[in-house]
């Protein structure tokens, strides 16, 4: 897992920032008592790495219909929003996709 983690940090093209965002996200999850499996953490890191990359290159994701996320808790969407707010230039839809990671992890408990 260590090698895969480092690869994901590097893939973001901003490994220091990517690591900081991941640590911030893990702190938020700790505060909310959200625990992820190793594979969920890797998936989350992959998403965060992509967010850092998209921010650096000013790329946006495809538009998503917020109604598709109506069953995702407000808490998970709020957590995702807090992470996304680190960046000034991410697409608004990013929070919806990121929120799925938190919602899935809540089912572990």
N, C-alpha and C positions, 0 to 999 in steps of 0.2 A: 504494500500500500504506500509506503514511503516514497518509492520511485514514482509511482503514478501521481501522487500528490505533487511532487516537485515538477513533473511534466506539465501538470495543469497550471501551476503557478507560472511556469515559463511560457506556456501557450498564450497566456493573457497579454504577453509582451510588456507587462508592468508587474513583475513578480512581487516586488515589495508592496505595492498598493494592493495587489490581489490578496496577499497574506494578511494585510491590515484589515481589509474588508471581511475576510473569512473570520478573523479573530473577533471583530466587532459583532458579526452575525452569531458566532458561538456564544458570546457574552449575552446577547439578547435572548438566545434560546435558554441559556442557563437561568436567567431571570424569570423566564416563563415556565421553567421546568420541562422543557421540550428536549427529549433525548432521541438521537438518531443512531441507527445502526451504521456500521462502517460503510456499507454500500450506499446508504442514504447520504452520508457525509461526503463521499466521493461525488455523488450526483450533484449535491449542493455546490461543492467546490467547482465542478465542471460548469455549472450555470454561472457562478460568480466570475469565474475566469472568462467566460463568454461576455459577461456584462462589462468587465474591465476592458476587454478587447473592443467591444462595440463602442464604448465611451471614447476610447482613444482614437478610433477610426471614424467616429461620428456615423456609425451604422445604426439603422433602426430595425426592429423586428417587424414581422408582419402584424397587421392589426388583428386583434382578437375581440370577440364579442364579450363584453363584461358579463352578460347574462349567463354565459357558459360557466361562470364562477360563482353563481348565486348560492351554491351549497357550501362554498368555502367560508369558513368563519371570518368575521370581521377582525378578530384577533390575528389570524394568519395573514390577512391582507394588510393589516396595520404593521405587522413585523416586516413584511416584504417592502412596504412603503418606506419604513425607516432605513432599510438597507439601500434601497434605490435612491433615497435622498442624498446619499453620500456623493452621488454624481449629479452634475447640473444638466447633463445633456442626454439622459436616457429617456427612451420612449415611455410614456405613461403606462402602456400595456405590460411593460416588464414586470411590474409588481404583481400582476395577476399570475403570470407564469411562475414567478419565484414563490408565491404564496402556496403553491401546490406542495413544495418541499416541506414546509412547516405543517401543513394540514396532514400530509401522509405520516409524518413523524409523530403527530399527536395520537395516531392510532396504535403506536407501539406501547403506550402506557396503559 
